Amino acid sequence: MRAIFHRKCGISTRVVLPLFEGYVIVETDLDYVEYKSYANAYIKPLDGVLRLLEQDVIGSESILPHERTFIEKFTSSSRVIEPSYGIIQEDKVKIIEGPLAGREREIIRIDRHKRLAEICVNMFGEVHRLKLSCEILPSSNKNHSAIVV
């Protein structure tokens, strides 16, 4: 999940959205056989569920280790990617707080009006463009032509 601030009529509200459109990530203590029987009984019959990510070998995870690492590094203990905050220094964006701190090179684009930063992530065998909450705070430098490096 990812938290973003949605602004309507001048009022900002925190909204939690799915991290990957069309995917639901489940963390469970059930073993593979128990989870598979649960999924077949309760999840697959739901409208809109096309398929479940399968394990290659019984006992292995359905997501790859680098995908799990990404989710664990970026999310808080509640498994939500919280907003990041940055400033502009010498015509470059510097993220000072949040999960994007120190990862400025991964940012493709920043939309200062919508307060979103866009990054690319390779997950589930596909490249996904994620829009994460990122607010650029006012600084003493009035130059607004920021370059992400």
N, C-alpha and C positions, 0 to 999 in steps of 0.2 A: 504494500500500500504506500501511497505517497500523499503528503499533506500539501495543499496549495491554498493560497488565499484568493477567494473569488470576490470580486468587487461589483456590487450592484447598487445603484442609486447612492453612490458615495460611501456605502457601508461595506467594510471588508469582513468576510466570514471565513473561518478555517473549514476547508472541505477535504475529506479523505477519499481518494480515488484509487482504483486498482493500479498497480505498478505497471503491469503489462496488459494492454487491452486484449480481451478474449481469453486470458489465462487466469486460473485460480491456483495458487500455490498452497499446498496443505502440508503442514508439519505434524506428524503423529508418532505416537509410541507403539502403534500397532505393527505387528510384523507383516511381511509382504502378503501372505495368504489371507490373514484377517482383513487387511485393508482392501485387497482385491475383491473379496466377497462382499464387503461393505460397499465398495464403489459400484460393483455390478448391481447390487440390490437397490441402492438409494441415489446414486449420482448419475449413472448412465441413462436411466429412464427419463431424466429431466429434459424438457424441451431446450434446445440450444446446445446441449453437450454433444460434441461431435466425437471426441476421442480423449482418452487419458494418456499421458506420457507413461510409457512402459519402461520397466527395468530391463537391462540387457541380461543380467544374471540375477537370480533370486538372491536377495540380501543386499544388492547394490541400490544406490539412490537413483531416482528418475532424472534428477538434475545433475549436471556435471560438477566436479569440485570447484572449478573457477566460477560457475554460476552461483553456487552456494556461498562462496567467499564474497562475491559482489554484494549479494543480498545481506549478508551478515555485517560487512563493513559499512554499507550505506544506511542501514536501518537502525532505529533505536531499539531498546528492549521490547517495545510494543510492536515491533516489526513494521514501523512506519518510517518513511524517509521524511525527516523534518526539514523545514526551510533552511536555506543558507543565506548568509549576509555578507556583502562585500563592499569594497570601496574602490575608487579609481585612483591609482598612484602612477604618475608619470605616463599617462595615456594608456595604462594597462589595468585590467580588472584584477583585484586581489581579493580572494574570498577569505574573510577573517573568522567566520564562524559557521558551523554546520558541516554536513557530510561532504560538501564540495571543497572544503578548505584543503589547500595543498594539491588540489586536482584541477587547477585552472586550465592546464593543457588539454584536458578531456572535454572541456566546454566548446561546443561548436558555435553556439549563438546565444546571446542574451537579449531577451525582450524586456526592456526596462519598463515599458508601459504595463504589460501584463505580469511583470515580476516573475519571469520564468527563465531558466537556463536549460538549454537543450544539449544532451549528450548522446552518444551512440554506444550501445552495449550489444555484445554478441551473446544471445540467450536462446536456448532451445533450437539451435541450428540456424537461427536467423539473426539479422542485424535489426535491432529495435532502436528507434529514436525516442528517448524519454524526455519529457518536459518536467523539470523539477523546480520547485519554488526557490527563487533566488532574488533577494531584494538588494539593489545597489543603494547604499546609504549615502546621504549628501556628504560631500567633503569640502574642504576649503578651496580646492581646485575647481574652477568653473568650466573647464574644458569637458564637453560632453561627448567627444568623439573617441570613445573607448575602443581599444583593440584587445581582443582576448589572446593571450599568449600562454 
